[in-house]
Amino acid sequence: MKKSILRITLVAVLCITCNQAFSQTTNISVIDSAATIEPKLKFGCGFGLNFLGGTNITLSPNLRYAISDKFNLGAGIQGSYTSIKDVQKTTTFGANIITEYIPTRKFTTLLEFAQLKVNNTRETPTGEVKDDFWESALFVGAGFNINNKITVGAKYNVLYDDDESVYTSPIIPFVNISF
């Protein structure tokens, strides 16, 4: 009887030891559903509205490609309408090339070249004067990233000429929303 209990105990210990020695472990990885991968291609749209002293409406959709986490390269089209009642009406259409450098998550710098076709009509005492010309603009700017989709900032037109520019100031505020 003692031998039977000893054998049963020995077999039980051996089974437990062998079971642990040959058991398999499974590693389970959980992917965080809140983690997202930023797309390489982003559609953005800049816009402007101003109704002080007249009407100014600007729309500039763009498409940017993320070369890396820090650099974006893109192109866009833009159009604007400006009107000062009984004084002047201006429409512009054109294209631009944009380069962005993002040194930190909250800060973006940009370099932008724009080529615009300008149609301008002014009222003078002798009648209407119409201008039709091309204008180039080279902007250097910076913006604050409110989140990864909205940037607010200002850009400076290096090629600004007070007498001949369609822009009223060399400094232009901007808002860009990316999708």
LINDAKA-V737490 format. One line per field, one symbol per residue. ss: DSSP state (~ for helix, > for strand, _ for the rest). psi: psi as a letter, one per 20 degrees, with the letter a starting at -180 (. if undefined). burial: # if it has 16 or more other C-alpha atoms within 10 Angstrom, else .. A space follows every 50 residues. Layout:
ss=???
psi=???
burial=???
This chain:
ss=_~~~~~~~~~~~~~~~~~~~~~__________________>>>>>>>>>> ____>>>>>>>>>>>>____>>>>>>>>>>>>>>___>>>>>>>>>>>>> >>>>__>>>>>>>>>>>>>>>>>>__>>>>>>>>>>>>>>>>>>>____> >>>>>>>_____________>>>>>>>>_
psi=ghhgggggggggggggghghhjqqqppppppoiipqppqhppproqrqpp jpjapopppnqrpqpohahhpqprqrqqqqpppopjgqppqqqaqqpppp pnhrhjppqqppppopppoppqprhiaqppqorqpqpopprqqpogajip ppbqqpohjpohhiqhqiqippqqpppq.
burial=.........................................#.####... .....#.#########....#############....############# ##....################............###########....# #######..#.....#...##..#####.
